[in-house]
Amino acid sequence: MRWPLSLAAFLAYFIMSGLLAPIGLLVPALAERFALSPVAVAASFSWLTGGVLIGSLIALPLYRRIALRPVLAAVYVAMALTLLLASRAAGLEALALTLGLAGTLSGMGLAGAALLISALYRGDVRTSMLVVTDACFSIAGYVVAPLTGWLITRELGGQQVYLVLAVVSFFLCLLLVAPLPTITDTAEPAGDPSRPAPATPFAFWLLAVSLCGYTFGQQTLLIWWPGEVLADSGASSATVGTLIGRYWLGMFIAQLAVAIALLRIATRWMLLAAAWGTSLGASLVLYASELPASVRLLVWGIANLALLKVVLGFASAYLGGTHERTIPRLLFAATLGTALAPAGSAWFAQVTGSALPMGFAALLLTALGITSAVCVAKTDR
């Protein structure tokens, strides 16, 4: 019976997104509660994103040595307890520390969830299930951001969203009671150690840097845009939370559409469309004020066109699928951008007064970098 374990893997992605999606709403709310500047609060969330980076690094050797089931169960028991503490944290320092631990656990859990999907499915079905994990990530943003805004508006405290995620973590642990395939089922055939590793193409590094810029720019806009809307328009947190949910709804729609479109459209063209769609969609959000914010955010989400997964597909095809470190290194670059966003954007906001131009610039450079990578890859072939 695979569905309990599949659902557990999907919920791991839900929890990760649930930790990241409400940051933009929590920054002004926590700044008011703790009588601190939004810059200081935003920078404290680097504990969370940095923890995710650390967790992903820990997971790489850990899952090679220890059975997957007990590790995942322990991770999400600890996650439930940590999020319970985060929901009750009385100061910014305590909250930052608990979120740092939650981020580390989530990074470990996300890697385990991907291995779990690989153990349960094969071939095209496995690919489809990985697309579903992305959809769960977007669904979490669509649910958690409006929920956080509602909690803040009702004066129940935005931190209580962590209590909801703690319940989800506990439920995930219950699902892991089902029998689990051994991690050895997912091992790839070992290469010939006598053969030197192929040189890493320049286009690969362009893609890695671009992915780092993409997640940095995306997270920067999602951290700072809600606060500026609250300050400029006087909209309630619940309203702004619903608007952020529109972005994640657009991401969900795009992920489903791209999965179908890639059957007919070459990956390189889809990649170019996703790169420039992400950049132009961000400019729409920031500068097309004559359009309703809900429309702008929905369009931006759709315009992302599942950029991360399209990059991974293009890189695998370009390298011929023979370089076993391609996908982990690209995912690390994406995680690095997310980890750097809170502290980096907070510094920029402190210097210039607004971090939004920095986020847009990062996405524009992402589009330029990906375009260059496609051109270099085509020339090399």
C-alpha positions in Angstrom: 0.0 0.0 0.0 1.8 3.1 -1.3 -0.7 5.9 -0.8 0.2 6.6 2.9 3.8 6.9 2.1 3.1 9.0 -1.0 1.0 11.4 1.0 3.7 11.6 3.6 6.2 12.8 0.9 3.7 15.3 -0.4 3.1 16.7 3.1 6.8 17.2 3.6 6.7 19.6 0.6 3.6 21.2 2.1 5.3 21.9 5.4 8.4 23.4 3.7 6.2 25.8 1.7 4.1 26.5 4.8 7.2 27.7 6.6 8.3 30.1 3.7 4.9 31.4 2.4 3.9 33.5 5.4 7.2 35.3 6.0 6.1 38.5 4.2 3.0 38.8 6.4 4.8 37.9 9.6 7.6 40.5 9.2 5.3 43.6 9.8 3.2 41.8 12.4 6.2 40.6 14.4 7.9 44.0 14.1 4.9 45.6 15.7 4.6 42.9 18.4 8.3 43.0 19.4 8.7 46.7 18.8 11.5 46.1 16.3 12.2 47.3 12.8 11.0 45.2 9.9 14.6 45.0 8.7 15.6 43.3 11.9 12.7 40.9 11.8 13.2 40.0 8.1 16.9 39.3 8.8 16.0 36.9 11.6 14.2 34.6 9.1 17.7 33.8 7.7 17.8 31.3 10.5 14.9 29.5 8.9 16.3 29.6 5.3 19.8 28.9 6.4 18.6 25.9 8.4 17.0 24.5 5.2 20.4 24.8 3.5 22.1 23.0 6.4 19.5 20.3 6.6 19.9 19.6 2.9 23.7 19.2 3.4 23.2 16.9 6.4 20.7 14.7 4.5 23.1 13.8 1.7 25.5 11.5 3.8 22.8 10.7 6.4 20.4 8.8 4.0 23.3 6.8 2.6 24.1 5.3 6.1 20.8 5.0 7.9 17.4 3.5 6.9 15.0 6.2 5.6 11.9 5.3 7.6 13.3 5.8 11.2 15.1 9.0 10.2 12.0 10.6 8.6 9.8 9.6 11.5 12.3 11.1 14.0 12.6 14.3 11.8 8.9 15.0 11.8 8.4 14.2 15.5 11.1 16.7 16.2 9.5 19.1 13.7 6.1 18.9 15.4 7.6 19.7 18.8 9.8 22.5 17.3 6.9 24.2 15.6 4.8 24.0 18.8 7.6 25.9 20.5 7.8 28.4 17.6 4.1 29.1 18.0 4.7 30.0 21.7 8.0 31.9 21.3 7.8 35.2 23.3 10.8 36.9 21.7 12.4 37.3 18.3 15.6 35.5 19.4 13.7 32.5 20.7 11.6 32.4 17.5 14.7 32.7 15.3 16.3 29.7 17.0 13.3 27.5 16.8 12.8 28.4 13.2 16.4 27.6 12.5 15.9 24.1 13.9 12.6 23.8 12.0 14.4 24.8 8.8 17.2 22.2 9.3 14.6 19.5 10.0 12.6 20.5 6.9 15.7 20.4 4.7 16.4 16.9 5.9 12.8 15.9 5.5 12.5 17.3 1.9 15.5 15.3 0.8 14.0 12.2 2.4 10.6 12.8 0.7 12.3 12.9 -2.7 14.0 9.6 -2.0 10.7 8.2 -0.8 9.1 9.0 -4.1 12.0 7.5 -5.9 11.6 4.3 -3.9 7.9 4.0 -4.5 7.7 4.8 -8.2 9.6 4.2 -11.5 9.8 5.8 -14.9 7.2 8.2 -16.1 5.1 7.6 -13.0 8.0 8.8 -10.8 8.2 12.0 -12.9 4.5 12.6 -12.5 4.8 12.1 -8.7 7.6 14.6 -8.6 5.4 17.2 -10.4 2.7 16.5 -7.8 5.2 17.4 -5.0 5.7 20.8 -6.7 1.9 21.2 -6.8 1.7 20.4 -3.0 4.3 23.1 -2.5 2.1 25.6 -4.3 -1.1 24.5 -2.6 0.5 25.1 0.7 1.3 28.7 -0.3 -2.3 29.1 -1.4 -3.6 27.9 1.9 -1.1 29.1 4.5 -0.6 32.7 3.4 -4.4 33.6 3.6 -4.6 31.6 6.9 -1.7 33.7 8.3 -3.4 36.9 7.2 -6.6 35.8 8.8 -4.9 35.0 12.1 -3.2 38.4 12.2 -6.4 40.3 11.3 -8.3 38.4 14.1 -5.5 39.3 16.5 -4.9 35.6 17.2 -1.2 36.0 16.3 0.4 35.1 13.0 2.7 32.6 14.9 -0.2 30.4 15.4 0.2 29.2 11.8 3.1 27.2 13.1 0.7 25.3 15.3 -1.2 24.2 12.2 2.0 23.0 10.6 2.9 21.1 13.8 -0.4 19.2 13.5 0.4 18.4 9.8 3.9 17.2 10.9 2.4 14.9 13.5 0.0 13.5 10.9 2.9 12.9 8.6 4.6 10.8 11.3 1.5 8.6 11.6 1.6 8.0 7.8 5.1 6.7 8.1 3.9 3.7 10.1 3.2 1.9 6.8 5.9 -0.4 5.5 8.7 1.4 3.6 10.9 0.2 0.7 14.6 0.2 1.6 16.7 3.1 0.4 18.9 0.8 -1.6 16.0 0.5 -4.1 16.8 4.1 -5.3 20.5 3.7 -5.7 21.9 4.5 -9.2 24.3 2.2 -10.9 27.9 3.1 -9.9 30.1 4.6 -12.5 33.5 3.3 -13.5 35.9 4.8 -10.9 38.8 4.6 -13.4 37.1 7.0 -15.7 37.6 10.7 -15.0 34.5 12.7 -14.2 33.4 14.8 -17.3 34.2 18.5 -17.2 31.4 20.7 -16.0 30.2 22.8 -19.0 30.1 26.6 -18.7 26.4 26.5 -19.4 25.8 24.5 -16.3 27.4 27.2 -14.1 25.2 29.8 -15.8 22.2 27.7 -14.9 23.3 27.3 -11.3 23.9 31.0 -10.8 20.6 31.8 -12.5 18.7 29.4 -10.2 20.3 31.0 -7.2 19.2 34.4 -8.5 15.7 33.1 -9.2 15.1 31.9 -5.7 16.8 35.0 -4.1 14.6 37.4 -6.2 11.4 35.4 -5.7 11.8 35.2 -1.9 12.9 38.8 -1.7 9.7 40.0 -3.4 7.5 37.7 -1.3 9.2 38.9 1.9 8.9 42.7 1.3 6.0 43.2 -1.1 3.3 42.4 1.5 4.7 44.9 4.0 4.8 47.7 1.5 1.2 47.0 0.4 0.1 47.1 4.1 1.9 50.4 4.6 0.8 52.1 1.3 -2.8 51.0 1.0 -3.9 50.2 4.5 -5.2 46.8 3.4 -5.8 44.2 6.1 -3.4 41.3 6.6 -6.2 39.0 5.6 -6.6 40.8 2.3 -2.8 40.8 1.6 -2.6 37.1 2.6 -5.3 36.3 0.0 -3.3 38.2 -2.6 -0.2 36.2 -1.9 -2.3 33.1 -2.2 -3.2 34.2 -5.8 0.5 34.0 -6.6 0.7 30.4 -5.4 -2.5 29.5 -7.2 -0.8 30.8 -10.4 2.2 28.6 -9.7 0.0 25.6 -9.3 -1.8 26.3 -12.6 1.5 26.7 -14.4 2.9 23.4 -13.0 0.0 21.5 -14.4 0.1 23.3 -17.7 3.9 22.9 -18.1 3.7 19.1 -17.4 1.4 18.9 -20.5 3.1 21.5 -22.7 6.5 19.8 -22.4 5.1 16.9 -24.4 4.8 19.1 -27.4 7.3 22.0 -26.8 11.1 21.7 -26.8 12.5 22.2 -23.3 14.8 25.0 -24.3 11.9 27.1 -25.6 9.9 26.5 -22.5 12.9 27.4 -20.4 13.3 30.7 -22.2 9.6 31.5 -21.8 9.8 30.7 -18.1 12.9 32.8 -17.5 11.5 35.9 -19.2 8.0 35.3 -18.0 9.2 35.3 -14.4 11.1 38.6 -14.9 8.4 40.4 -16.8 5.7 39.0 -14.4 7.6 40.5 -11.5 7.8 43.9 -13.2 4.0 43.6 -13.7 3.5 43.1 -9.9 5.8 46.0 -9.0 5.0 48.7 -11.6 1.6 48.0 -13.3 -0.4 49.6 -10.5 -3.4 50.2 -12.7 -4.2 46.5 -12.7 -5.7 44.8 -9.7 -3.1 43.3 -7.4 -4.9 39.9 -7.5 -4.6 39.8 -11.3 -0.9 40.8 -11.2 0.1 38.2 -8.7 -1.9 35.4 -10.4 -0.3 36.3 -13.8 3.2 36.4 -12.2 2.6 32.9 -10.7 1.5 31.5 -14.0 4.4 33.3 -15.8 6.9 31.4 -13.7 6.1 28.3 -15.8 7.6 25.9 -13.2 11.0 27.4 -13.9 12.9 25.2 -11.4 11.7 21.9 -12.8 12.2 23.1 -16.4 15.8 24.1 -15.6 16.5 20.7 -14.1 15.0 19.0 -17.2 17.1 21.1 -19.5 20.3 20.5 -17.6 19.8 16.8 -17.5 19.1 16.7 -21.3 22.1 18.9 -22.0 24.5 16.8 -20.0 23.1 13.6 -21.5 21.9 12.4 -18.0 25.4 11.0 -17.2 26.5 13.5 -14.6 25.2 12.2 -11.3 25.8 15.4 -9.5 23.9 17.7 -11.8 20.5 17.8 -10.1 21.8 17.9 -6.5 24.1 20.8 -7.3 21.4 22.8 -9.1 19.0 22.2 -6.2 21.8 23.4 -3.8 22.1 26.6 -5.8 18.4 27.1 -5.6 18.4 26.5 -1.8 21.4 28.9 -1.4 19.4 31.7 -3.0 16.5 31.1 -0.7 18.9 31.0 2.3 20.5 34.3 1.4 17.3 36.2 0.7 16.2 37.3 4.2 19.5 38.7 5.4 20.6 40.0 1.9 17.4 41.8 1.2 17.2 43.2 4.8 20.7 44.7 4.3 19.6 46.2 1.0 16.4 47.6 2.5 18.3 49.2 5.4 20.7 50.9 2.9 18.2 52.0 0.3 14.8 52.0 2.0 13.3 49.2 -0.2 14.4 45.7 -1.1 11.9 45.3 -4.0 14.3 46.7 -6.7 16.9 44.2 -5.6 14.5 41.4 -6.0 13.5 42.5 -9.5 17.1 43.0 -10.5 17.9 39.4 -9.4 15.0 38.0 -11.5 16.1 40.1 -14.5 19.7 38.7 -14.2 18.2 35.2 -13.9 16.5 35.7 -17.3 19.7 37.0 -18.8 21.8 34.1 -17.3 19.4 31.4 -18.5 19.3 32.9 -22.0 23.1 32.9 -22.1 23.1 29.3 -20.9 20.7 28.2 -23.7 22.8 30.0 -26.3 26.1 28.5 -25.0 24.5 25.0 -24.8 23.3 25.3 -28.4 26.7 26.5 -29.6 28.5 23.6 -27.8 26.3 21.1 -29.6 
